Amino acid sequence: MSQGSILAKVGGGLLIGWAIAAAASPAAERPAAYLGPSALAASKDGRVLYVACADAKRLILVDIPRRAILRAIDVHDEPTGLALSPDGRRLYVTCAAPESTVFALDTASQEITASIRVGHTAMAPAVTPDGRRLFVCNRFNNDVSEIDAAAGKEIARIKVTREPVAAAVTPDGRMLVVANHLPDGRADRFFVAATVSLVDLPSRRVTPIPLPDGSMGVRGLCTSPDGRYAFVTHLLANYQLTTTHIEQGWMNTNVVSVVDLVRREFLNTVHLDHLLLGAANPWGVGCTADGRWLVIAQAGTHELSVIDLPAMLKTLWEIYPSRVASGMPGNPGILGDMRRRIPLAGNGPRELAIVGSKVFAAAYFSDSLEVLDLSSPGAARPSVIPLGPPPRWNDQRRGEMLFNDGTLSYQHWQSCASCHPDARTDALNWDLPNDGVGNSKKTKSMMLAHMTPPAMSLGVRATAEIAVRAGLKTTMFSDRPEEDAAAIDEYLKALRPIPSPYLIRGKLSSAAQRGQRLFESRRTGCARCHPAPLFTDLQSHDVGTQNEQELESRFDTPTLIEVWRTAPYLHNGRYETIREMLLREKRHGSVEHLSPQEIDDLAEFVLSL
């Protein structure tokens, strides 16, 4: 694909032309032949399962007793989340876009009766027990929409930390629990972790609860039936260690953290990995209504974990909770006989729905549902409900599957997506031996990596193709055939930038337009090293950012496209914001003479790319 087909001048401003009208999908542009089931909700009587298919932009209704497709409903944008009203009469469907929509579906007539405009990449709807309020996570606005359900109107925005991706309302209706995908803030400090936001609904007051050090890649959230606990699935990165090996969780472990909602504090973290077999990329999580079982989808290893919940909670109260020591390698967990690990026939289970004793898992890459009956002795192997014909993966789709597949790595500890969630960044610094030891650098986004050689901050890989193959060997510790690496290349080449949340209806704001003129002017010289359309000169420069541990002073010029999504900034992540970097790094263009307003305008333009 040529540069010109990806980037274009629009309305006199340098914008990502084709992306302005595109839906805000976090992955590559995918053929419509795939369904991509990714979110589930079950009717109140347990007879109908609603399935949101992200790739097909479709809602599929499944008759649970007959295991048959009832109906398919097409929607305009990618459906990302489902929630039923307490009376079961309305199904709320979040559809992701730069200006997202929440649809209300009448479950009796199966007709869409209302649509509500919300924020950027809406997902994870949650309804209060009285049905009066609906909450929707706006992932890339870093906030939550509060909606009056009866009026069908947004009434407030609640600020959280970074990329809210999952939410639940406690059974008493007094608290909204929000899981944030990535750490916020600098990457070069001792403690770096994602948070859970506890929102007191009467006051809208937000209490951030930090997860353990190294927590990132948060995906799933549920609360216990009694409202006492929240369970959050995520990765726990040992980013302080040099990545010389992978076994026993040396790099990434896969966990569920428990938050005590009564005390409003972190309780502890439970490792899902076995000592010699990882449980890569935990995703969906749910409790049975009787509180007997906690079920977790392991998207990277294509399994379900079924955990004796009372026994697990009892054990957690008996051990010492530590946010620092929880992720140390060699500590594979405390579950033992409390957990059953059940392989699935499908690939990439994501969200779960639990109906009585039956667990439904959305197998994303297999376009199917996996059904596990917990009442069966020993939890027999799940059965499968196809949602369509078996998918025939092209190279791009197969590459996406491989990128997310933890079984490619040694002992199944991690996938490529563990450090590059949605093929972007985990917001952590890592010490990779490919450029020496003792010089940690922030994980780079894979967006446009194949178009902007060389790869890595020091340019130690001449091309992204070389970096992909080296990563499989030295980070995944896996020897894969060439066709696997080539398929991953195709997936990464097909990635599309998401329109920035700083754009206004797809266009630069007035401040960003002023910033663009500054960016392109000789006064700043920004465009010398970051020329359009790729906003990189593909060269290395010494701009004075070397620290005392680093032997090299020249760093590859990164593309600025989608830079709004890749904080913190510089190769070692030492700045939280673009504005802070501009103020303190005097050799990134000539900006020391700019006024505070001009600095703000320049940052606004860069963040709009």
C-alpha positions as semicolon CSV with decimal commas, in nm:
position;residue;x (nm);y (nm);z (nm)
1;M;0,000;0,000;0,000
2;S;0,143;0,338;-0,096
3;Q;0,190;0,628;0,140
4;G;-0,045;0,834;-0,071
5;S;-0,329;0,589;-0,024
6;I;-0,297;0,613;0,352
7;L;-0,230;0,981;0,414
8;A;-0,376;1,275;0,231
9;K;-0,416;1,650;0,251
10;V;-0,768;1,734;0,357
11;G;-0,912;2,085;0,345
12;G;-0,567;2,245;0,341
13;G;-0,472;2,071;0,667
14;L;-0,251;1,767;0,700
15;L;-0,492;1,510;0,837
16;I;-0,541;1,137;0,810
17;G;-0,787;1,165;0,527
18;W;-0,947;0,826;0,499
19;A;-0,964;0,785;0,877
20;I;-1,186;1,085;0,936
21;A;-1,493;0,897;0,816
22;A;-1,381;0,558;0,950
23;A;-1,506;0,393;1,265
24;A;-1,265;0,400;1,555
25;S;-1,159;0,037;1,542
26;P;-0,851;-0,035;1,757
27;A;-0,716;-0,297;1,517
28;A;-0,653;-0,327;1,147
29;E;-0,908;-0,275;0,873
30;R;-1,067;-0,617;0,837
31;P;-1,266;-0,782;0,559
32;A;-1,641;-0,800;0,623
33;A;-1,627;-1,178;0,581
34;Y;-1,532;-1,210;0,948
35;L;-1,778;-1,174;1,234
36;G;-1,546;-1,116;1,530
37;P;-1,782;-1,187;1,824
38;S;-1,653;-0,976;2,111
39;A;-1,935;-0,886;2,355
40;L;-2,227;-1,082;2,501
41;A;-2,545;-1,029;2,700
42;A;-2,816;-1,276;2,799
43;S;-3,188;-1,203;2,824
44;K;-3,349;-1,192;3,166
45;D;-3,523;-1,527;3,113
46;G;-3,200;-1,686;2,990
47;R;-3,346;-1,784;2,653
48;V;-3,176;-1,535;2,420
49;L;-2,807;-1,452;2,394
50;Y;-2,715;-1,124;2,224
51;V;-2,377;-1,129;2,047
52;A;-2,197;-0,815;1,929
53;C;-1,984;-0,896;1,623
54;A;-1,723;-0,623;1,589
55;D;-1,588;-0,704;1,242
56;A;-1,924;-0,759;1,074
57;K;-2,082;-0,456;1,251
58;R;-2,367;-0,684;1,340
59;L;-2,575;-0,795;1,635
60;I;-2,666;-1,165;1,633
61;L;-2,949;-1,308;1,845
62;V;-2,908;-1,670;1,951
63;D;-3,186;-1,896;2,084
64;I;-3,007;-2,057;2,379
65;P;-3,228;-2,368;2,428
66;R;-3,232;-2,448;2,055
67;R;-2,872;-2,328;1,996
68;A;-2,993;-2,157;1,679
69;I;-2,955;-1,813;1,523
70;L;-3,276;-1,611;1,559
71;R;-3,182;-1,292;1,378
72;A;-2,896;-1,069;1,268
73;I;-2,921;-0,689;1,295
74;D;-2,669;-0,470;1,114
75;V;-2,541;-0,151;1,279
76;H;-2,344;0,134;1,123
77;D;-2,032;0,117;1,341
78;E;-1,838;-0,147;1,531
79;P;-2,046;-0,278;1,825
80;T;-1,825;-0,288;2,132
81;G;-2,052;-0,356;2,429
82;L;-2,397;-0,475;2,539
83;A;-2,608;-0,421;2,849
84;L;-2,969;-0,509;2,928
85;S;-3,204;-0,291;3,131
86;P;-3,305;-0,454;3,461
87;D;-3,655;-0,527;3,329
88;G;-3,508;-0,687;3,018
89;R;-3,705;-0,467;2,781
90;R;-3,414;-0,273;2,634
91;L;-3,073;-0,377;2,513
92;Y;-2,813;-0,100;2,502
93;V;-2,550;-0,137;2,227
94;T;-2,239;0,081;2,219
95;C;-2,101;0,139;1,870
96;A;-1,752;0,283;1,844
97;A;-1,663;0,586;1,636
98;P;-1,494;0,922;1,695
99;E;-1,846;1,036;1,786
100;S;-1,995;0,713;1,912
101;T;-2,358;0,608;1,936
102;V;-2,546;0,408;2,195
103;F;-2,849;0,231;2,046
104;A;-3,147;0,116;2,250
105;L;-3,303;-0,202;2,111
106;D;-3,658;-0,300;2,210
107;T;-3,610;-0,667;2,296
108;A;-3,974;-0,755;2,216
109;S;-3,996;-0,595;1,872
110;Q;-3,621;-0,624;1,807
111;E;-3,629;-0,272;1,669
112;I;-3,391;0,014;1,750
113;T;-3,598;0,275;1,936
114;A;-3,339;0,536;2,032
115;S;-2,983;0,650;1,966
116;I;-2,765;0,858;2,196
117;R;-2,446;1,040;2,100
118;V;-2,153;0,989;2,335
119;G;-1,773;1,011;2,317
120;H;-1,478;0,860;2,131
121;T;-1,484;0,478;2,106
122;A;-1,774;0,405;2,340
123;M;-1,777;0,066;2,509
124;A;-1,868;-0,128;2,824
125;P;-2,221;0,000;2,898
126;A;-2,346;-0,052;3,254
127;V;-2,698;0,010;3,389
128;T;-2,802;0,093;3,745
129;P;-3,029;-0,163;3,916
130;D;-3,326;0,076;3,897
131;G;-3,270;0,123;3,523
132;R;-3,265;0,503;3,550
133;R;-2,900;0,561;3,462
134;L;-2,677;0,419;3,191
135;F;-2,298;0,460;3,201
136;V;-2,075;0,425;2,896
137;C;-1,694;0,425;2,882
138;N;-1,551;0,668;2,625
139;R;-1,216;0,499;2,581
140;F;-1,018;0,772;2,408
141;N;-1,176;1,065;2,590
142;N;-1,068;0,905;2,919
143;D;-1,412;0,959;3,067
144;V;-1,752;0,798;3,126
145;S;-2,085;0,926;2,996
146;E;-2,373;0,932;3,242
147;I;-2,702;0,897;3,056
148;D;-3,060;0,951;3,167
149;A;-3,208;0,626;3,032
150;A;-3,568;0,747;3,015
151;A;-3,481;1,071;2,837
152;G;-3,213;0,911;2,621
153;K;-2,979;1,199;2,695
154;E;-2,623;1,236;2,821
155;I;-2,628;1,443;3,141
156;A;-2,266;1,434;3,260
157;R;-1,911;1,323;3,186
158;I;-1,706;1,164;3,464
159;K;-1,327;1,188;3,425
160;V;-1,125;0,873;3,495
161;T;-0,758;0,796;3,426
162;R;-0,658;0,633;3,095
163;E;-0,862;0,437;2,842
164;P;-1,159;0,305;3,040
165;V;-1,251;-0,031;2,883
166;A;-1,477;-0,208;3,133
167;A;-1,736;-0,100;3,389
168;A;-1,990;-0,239;3,634
169;V;-2,246;-0,091;3,873
170;T;-2,261;-0,246;4,220
171;P;-2,586;-0,425;4,313
172;D;-2,687;-0,144;4,552
173;G;-2,657;0,109;4,268
174;R;-2,429;0,340;4,466
175;M;-2,095;0,277;4,295
176;L;-1,965;0,255;3,940
177;V;-1,644;0,053;3,904
178;V;-1,431;0,138;3,599
179;A;-1,125;-0,052;3,475
180;N;-0,863;0,158;3,293
181;H;-0,659;-0,014;3,023
182;L;-0,313;0,145;3,061
183;P;-0,093;0,320;3,316
184;D;-0,107;0,698;3,319
185;G;0,197;0,917;3,380
186;R;0,571;0,874;3,339
187;A;0,727;0,538;3,252
188;D;1,069;0,604;3,409
189;R;0,958;0,596;3,772
190;F;0,962;0,316;4,028
191;F;0,586;0,250;4,036
192;V;0,395;0,232;3,706
193;A;0,047;0,078;3,702
194;A;-0,303;0,100;3,562
195;T;-0,586;0,192;3,797
196;V;-0,943;0,103;3,881
197;S;-1,169;0,406;3,927
198;L;-1,439;0,385;4,196
199;V;-1,714;0,638;4,126
200;D;-1,951;0,729;4,409
201;L;-2,268;0,781;4,206
202;P;-2,458;1,020;4,434
203;S;-2,162;1,263;4,439
204;R;-1,976;1,153;4,120
205;R;-1,660;1,159;4,328
206;V;-1,386;0,938;4,182
207;T;-1,139;0,737;4,389
208;P;-0,849;0,586;4,190
209;I;-0,727;0,248;4,313
210;P;-0,379;0,164;4,177
211;L;-0,328;-0,196;4,073
212;P;0,009;-0,362;4,147
213;D;0,328;-0,221;4,000
214;G;0,358;-0,325;3,634
215;S;-0,018;-0,366;3,582
216;M;-0,127;-0,293;3,225
217;G;-0,338;-0,440;2,947
218;V;-0,651;-0,435;3,163
219;R;-0,942;-0,598;2,979
220;G;-1,216;-0,742;3,198
221;L;-1,413;-0,647;3,509
222;C;-1,698;-0,788;3,712
223;T;-1,830;-0,751;4,066
224;S;-1,927;-1,025;4,307
225;P;-2,302;-1,086;4,344
226;D;-2,298;-0,936;4,694
227;G;-2,117;-0,623;4,570
228;R;-1,825;-0,675;4,808
229;Y;-1,548;-0,728;4,551
230;A;-1,443;-0,629;4,200
231;F;-1,236;-0,868;3,987
232;V;-1,010;-0,718;3,719
233;T;-0,815;-0,916;3,456
234;H;-0,484;-0,777;3,335
235;L;-0,115;-0,842;3,280
236;L;0,154;-0,787;3,539
237;A;0,481;-0,685;3,375
238;N;0,821;-0,735;3,532
239;Y;0,947;-0,435;3,337
240;Q;1,234;-0,371;3,580
241;L;1,409;-0,691;3,465
242;T;1,625;-0,738;3,158
243;T;1,432;-0,954;2,911
244;T;1,686;-1,233;2,886
245;H;1,430;-1,511;2,932
246;I;1,058;-1,569;2,960
247;E;0,994;-1,880;3,170
248;Q;0,825;-1,861;3,513
249;G;0,687;-1,516;3,438
250;W;1,019;-1,338;3,399
251;M;0,859;-1,086;3,161
252;N;0,479;-1,096;3,186
253;T;0,246;-1,279;3,420
254;N;-0,130;-1,305;3,372
255;V;-0,350;-1,222;3,665
256;V;-0,682;-1,124;3,817
257;S;-0,670;-0,851;4,081
258;V;-0,926;-0,816;4,356
259;V;-1,050;-0,480;4,487
260;D;-1,239;-0,462;4,818
261;L;-1,528;-0,231;4,732
262;V;-1,644;-0,191;5,094
263;R;-1,303;-0,073;5,214
264;R;-1,231;0,089;4,878
265;E;-0,883;-0,059;4,859
266;F;-0,678;-0,308;4,663
267;L;-0,688;-0,653;4,824
268;N;-0,448;-0,874;4,629
269;T;-0,357;-1,025;4,293
270;V;-0,399;-1,389;4,190
271;H;-0,174;-1,537;3,923
272;L;-0,348;-1,748;3,660
273;D;-0,028;-1,905;3,528
274;H;0,108;-2,243;3,624
275;L;0,478;-2,263;3,706
276;L;0,569;-2,404;3,363
277;L;0,263;-2,299;3,162
278;G;0,146;-1,942;3,123
279;A;-0,212;-1,822;3,079
280;A;-0,154;-1,544;2,831
281;N;-0,386;-1,246;2,794
282;P;-0,679;-1,290;3,034
283;W;-0,983;-1,103;2,906
284;G;-1,347;-1,155;3,007
285;V;-1,442;-1,236;3,366
286;G;-1,770;-1,324;3,532
287;C;-1,923;-1,467;3,851
288;T;-2,204;-1,717;3,875
289;A;-2,513;-1,570;4,042
290;D;-2,465;-1,786;4,353
291;G;-2,108;-1,660;4,399
292;R;-1,970;-2,014;4,370
293;W;-1,747;-1,973;4,065
294;L;-1,530;-1,706;3,908
295;V;-1,474;-1,771;3,536
296;I;-1,200;-1,607;3,326
297;A;-1,139;-1,622;2,950
298;Q;-0,770;-1,663;2,861
299;A;-0,771;-1,507;2,514
300;G;-0,407;-1,588;2,438
301;T;-0,419;-1,957;2,531
302;H;-0,779;-2,030;2,422
303;E;-0,893;-2,156;2,761
304;L;-1,131;-2,086;3,045
305;S;-1,026;-2,081;3,409
306;V;-1,299;-2,185;3,654
307;I;-1,207;-2,081;4,009
308;D;-1,365;-2,174;4,341
309;L;-1,444;-1,817;4,445
310;P;-1,508;-1,857;4,821
311;A;-1,189;-2,059;4,860
312;M;-0,986;-1,804;4,664
313;L;-1,117;-1,510;4,868
314;K;-1,046;-1,691;5,195
315;T;-0,688;-1,749;5,087
316;L;-0,641;-1,387;4,978
317;W;-0,728;-1,263;5,326
318;E;-0,465;-1,495;5,472
319;I;-0,165;-1,374;5,268
320;Y;0,021;-1,045;5,270
321;P;-0,089;-0,809;4,993
322;S;0,190;-0,612;4,824
323;R;0,163;-0,390;4,519
324;V;0,537;-0,422;4,457
325;A;0,612;-0,790;4,512
326;S;0,300;-0,938;4,350
327;G;0,463;-0,982;4,010
328;M;0,797;-1,129;4,105
329;P;0,892;-1,422;3,878
330;G;0,878;-1,766;4,027
331;N;0,550;-1,688;4,207
332;P;0,299;-1,854;3,974
333;G;-0,003;-1,816;4,200
334;I;-0,195;-1,957;4,489
335;L;-0,485;-2,124;4,314
336;G;-0,372;-2,485;4,313
337;D;-0,673;-2,717;4,326
338;M;-0,911;-2,419;4,348
339;R;-0,894;-2,371;3,972
340;R;-0,976;-2,584;3,667
341;R;-0,816;-2,486;3,339
342;I;-1,035;-2,588;3,046
343;P;-0,920;-2,583;2,680
344;L;-1,157;-2,451;2,415
345;A;-1,207;-2,555;2,054
346;G;-1,227;-2,191;1,940
347;N;-0,957;-1,928;1,909
348;G;-0,933;-1,606;2,110
349;P;-1,212;-1,613;2,372
350;R;-1,295;-1,261;2,485
351;E;-1,614;-1,164;2,667
352;L;-1,824;-1,401;2,876
353;A;-2,191;-1,435;2,964
354;I;-2,310;-1,666;3,244
355;V;-2,666;-1,802;3,238
356;G;-2,737;-2,024;3,537
357;S;-2,471;-2,294;3,526
358;K;-2,377;-2,229;3,162
359;V;-2,085;-2,012;3,058
360;F;-2,082;-1,863;2,707
361;A;-1,752;-1,739;2,565
362;A;-1,718;-1,534;2,246
363;A;-1,443;-1,699;2,037
364;Y;-1,330;-1,393;1,844
365;F;-1,123;-1,548;1,567
366;S;-1,339;-1,860;1,525
367;D;-1,671;-1,675;1,481
368;S;-1,835;-1,903;1,733
369;L;-1,958;-1,941;2,089
370;E;-1,809;-2,187;2,337
371;V;-2,056;-2,323;2,591
372;L;-1,937;-2,472;2,921
373;D;-2,184;-2,634;3,160
374;L;-2,049;-2,593;3,514
375;S;-2,298;-2,849;3,645
376;S;-2,132;-3,125;3,442
377;P;-1,900;-3,351;3,644
378;G;-1,546;-3,224;3,611
379;A;-1,665;-2,947;3,374
380;A;-1,655;-3,147;3,054
381;R;-1,507;-2,998;2,737
382;P;-1,723;-2,712;2,609
383;S;-1,956;-2,745;2,313
384;V;-1,960;-2,503;2,019
385;I;-2,233;-2,291;1,860
386;P;-2,122;-2,161;1,517
387;L;-2,234;-1,807;1,440
388;G;-2,165;-1,850;1,071
389;P;-1,959;-2,062;0,834
390;P;-1,606;-2,145;0,951
391;P;-1,392;-1,840;0,874
392;R;-1,129;-1,871;0,602
393;W;-0,844;-1,656;0,725
394;N;-0,645;-1,457;0,474
395;D;-0,284;-1,364;0,560
396;Q;-0,388;-1,041;0,729
397;R;-0,645;-1,208;0,953
398;R;-0,415;-1,498;1,030
399;G;-0,144;-1,246;1,120
400;E;-0,381;-1,073;1,360
401;M;-0,460;-1,407;1,520
402;L;-0,090;-1,495;1,553
403;F;-0,012;-1,151;1,698
404;N;-0,264;-1,224;1,977
405;D;-0,175;-1,592;2,022
406;G;0,012;-1,669;2,344
407;T;0,065;-2,032;2,246
408;L;0,333;-1,914;2,003
409;S;0,559;-1,819;2,293
410;Y;0,770;-2,045;2,507
411;Q;0,549;-2,191;2,783
412;H;0,260;-1,969;2,668
413;W;0,345;-1,675;2,891
414;Q;0,271;-1,392;2,647
415;S;0,174;-1,293;2,294
416;C;0,297;-1,006;2,078
417;A;-0,013;-0,821;2,200
418;S;0,102;-0,850;2,562
419;C;0,352;-0,567;2,514
420;H;0,168;-0,419;2,215
421;P;-0,203;-0,425;2,311
422;D;-0,407;-0,349;2,000
423;A;-0,061;-0,334;1,832
424;R;0,014;-0,009;2,016
425;T;0,207;0,050;2,340
426;D;0,183;-0,084;2,695
427;A;0,316;0,253;2,828
428;L;0,609;0,078;3,000
429;N;0,986;0,092;2,964
430;W;1,161;-0,238;2,887
431;D;1,529;-0,335;2,887
432;L;1,570;-0,532;2,563
433;P;1,917;-0,681;2,507
434;N;1,905;-0,608;2,132
435;D;2,048;-0,261;2,201
436;G;2,256;-0,333;2,510
437;V;2,166;-0,381;2,875
438;G;2,072;-0,123;3,135
439;N;1,903;0,127;2,899
440;S;1,528;0,072;2,928
441;K;1,312;0,222;2,655
442;K;0,940;0,266;2,612
443;T;0,744;0,015;2,405
444;K;0,674;0,165;2,063
445;S;0,347;0,146;1,877
446;M;0,348;-0,080;1,571
447;M;0,136;0,171;1,378
448;L;0,317;0,251;1,048
449;A;0,623;0,056;1,166
450;H;0,666;-0,104;0,824
451;M;0,650;0,235;0,654
452;T;0,891;0,417;0,886
453;P;1,219;0,225;0,903
454;P;1,440;0,168;1,091
455;A;1,273;-0,007;1,385
456;M;1,342;0,037;1,758
457;S;1,440;0,363;1,927
458;L;1,807;0,322;1,836
459;G;1,726;0,190;1,489
460;V;1,898;-0,142;1,563
461;R;1,662;-0,323;1,325
462;A;1,683;-0,194;0,971
463;T;1,319;-0,274;0,896
464;A;1,005;-0,377;1,078
465;E;1,018;-0,708;0,892
466;I;1,351;-0,783;1,058
467;A;1,215;-0,665;1,394
468;V;0,913;-0,899;1,371
469;R;1,133;-1,201;1,313
470;A;1,379;-1,098;1,583
471;G;1,091;-1,042;1,826
472;L;0,957;-1,392;1,774
473;K;1,301;-1,535;1,857
474;T;1,425;-1,302;2,133
475;T;1,105;-1,185;2,304
476;M;0,866;-1,474;2,244
477;F;1,156;-1,726;2,258
478;S;0,993;-1,914;1,975
479;D;1,116;-2,055;1,646
480;R;0,831;-1,997;1,400
481;P;0,811;-2,068;1,025
482;E;0,858;-1,778;0,784
483;E;0,492;-1,782;0,682
484;D;0,392;-1,688;1,039
485;A;0,620;-1,383;1,040
486;A;0,498;-1,286;0,693
487;A;0,135;-1,304;0,810
488;I;0,213;-1,082;1,110
489;D;0,373;-0,836;0,867
490;E;0,050;-0,825;0,668
491;Y;-0,156;-0,757;0,978
492;L;0,071;-0,476;1,094
493;K;0,084;-0,319;0,748
494;A;-0,297;-0,307;0,748
495;L;-0,323;-0,113;1,074
496;R;-0,511;0,213;1,040
497;P;-0,465;0,523;1,257
498;I;-0,767;0,616;1,462
499;P;-0,890;0,975;1,430
500;S;-0,761;1,182;1,719
501;P;-1,001;1,282;1,998
502;Y;-0,856;1,633;1,959
503;L;-1,023;1,669;1,619
504;I;-1,360;1,840;1,595
505;R;-1,589;1,653;1,355
506;G;-1,280;1,525;1,178
507;K;-1,114;1,865;1,140
508;L;-0,846;2,062;1,321
509;S;-0,966;2,294;1,594
510;S;-0,882;2,665;1,570
511;A;-0,599;2,614;1,818
512;A;-0,464;2,318;1,618
513;Q;-0,477;2,522;1,296
514;R;-0,263;2,789;1,464
515;G;-0,037;2,512;1,588
516;Q;-0,005;2,369;1,239
517;R;0,120;2,703;1,108
518;L;0,378;2,712;1,387
519;F;0,475;2,350;1,323
520;E;0,541;2,420;0,955
521;S;0,711;2,755;1,009
522;R;1,081;2,834;1,023
523;R;1,026;2,979;1,369
524;T;1,004;2,629;1,517
525;G;1,157;2,403;1,251
526;C;0,941;2,112;1,370
527;A;0,868;1,998;1,015
528;R;1,237;1,957;0,935
529;C;1,253;1,633;1,132
530;H;0,880;1,554;1,121
531;P;0,774;1,629;0,763
532;A;0,434;1,526;0,631
533;P;0,286;1,288;0,537
534;L;0,455;1,040;0,771
535;F;0,573;1,312;1,012
536;T;0,920;1,159;1,035
537;D;1,233;1,208;0,828
538;L;1,331;0,842;0,887
539;Q;1,662;0,963;1,031
540;S;1,835;0,951;1,368
541;H;1,924;1,267;1,560
542;D;2,094;1,373;1,880
543;V;1,843;1,604;2,047
544;G;1,994;1,592;2,393
545;T;1,766;1,327;2,542
546;Q;2,040;1,078;2,633
547;N;2,052;0,995;3,004
548;E;2,351;0,895;3,215
549;Q;2,293;0,520;3,169
550;E;2,283;0,534;2,790
551;L;2,584;0,499;2,562
552;E;2,401;0,616;2,250
553;S;2,284;0,972;2,199
554;R;2,114;0,946;1,858
555;F;1,756;0,824;1,841
556;D;1,525;0,740;1,554
557;T;1,274;1,013;1,469
558;P;0,930;0,867;1,551
559;T;0,620;0,933;1,346
560;L;0,383;1,176;1,515
561;I;0,074;1,007;1,371
562;E;-0,143;0,883;1,657
563;V;0,101;1,031;1,908
564;W;-0,202;1,129;2,117
565;R;-0,236;0,760;2,199
566;T;0,124;0,677;2,288
567;A;0,201;0,872;2,608
568;P;0,435;0,899;2,791
569;Y;0,685;1,069;2,562
570;L;1,047;1,040;2,449
571;H;1,229;0,711;2,415
572;N;1,230;0,656;2,792
573;G;0,881;0,788;2,863
574;R;0,990;1,063;3,100
575;Y;0,723;1,317;3,003
576;E;0,354;1,272;3,070
577;T;0,238;1,522;2,809
578;I;0,346;1,673;2,478
579;R;0,319;2,020;2,632
580;E;0,559;1,929;2,912
581;M;0,805;1,787;2,661
582;L;0,792;2,103;2,448
583;L;0,853;2,324;2,749
584;R;1,147;2,127;2,885
585;E;1,321;1,982;2,578
586;K;1,466;2,287;2,404
587;R;1,624;2,093;2,117
588;H;1,296;1,957;1,983
589;G;1,259;2,248;1,745
590;S;1,307;2,614;1,836
591;V;1,029;2,659;2,090
592;E;1,194;2,849;2,373
593;H;1,076;3,181;2,227
594;L;0,710;3,072;2,200
595;S;0,444;3,215;2,428
596;P;0,242;2,982;2,657
597;Q;-0,051;3,012;2,415
598;E;0,169;2,917;2,120
599;I;0,302;2,616;2,311
600;D;-0,057;2,508;2,376
601;D;-0,147;2,555;2,007
602;L;0,156;2,357;1,891
603;A;0,075;2,072;2,130
604;E;-0,287;2,076;2,012
605;F;-0,179;2,026;1,651
606;V;0,063;1,745;1,731
607;L;-0,204;1,569;1,937
608;S;-0,450;1,603;1,649
609;L;-0,240;1,394;1,409
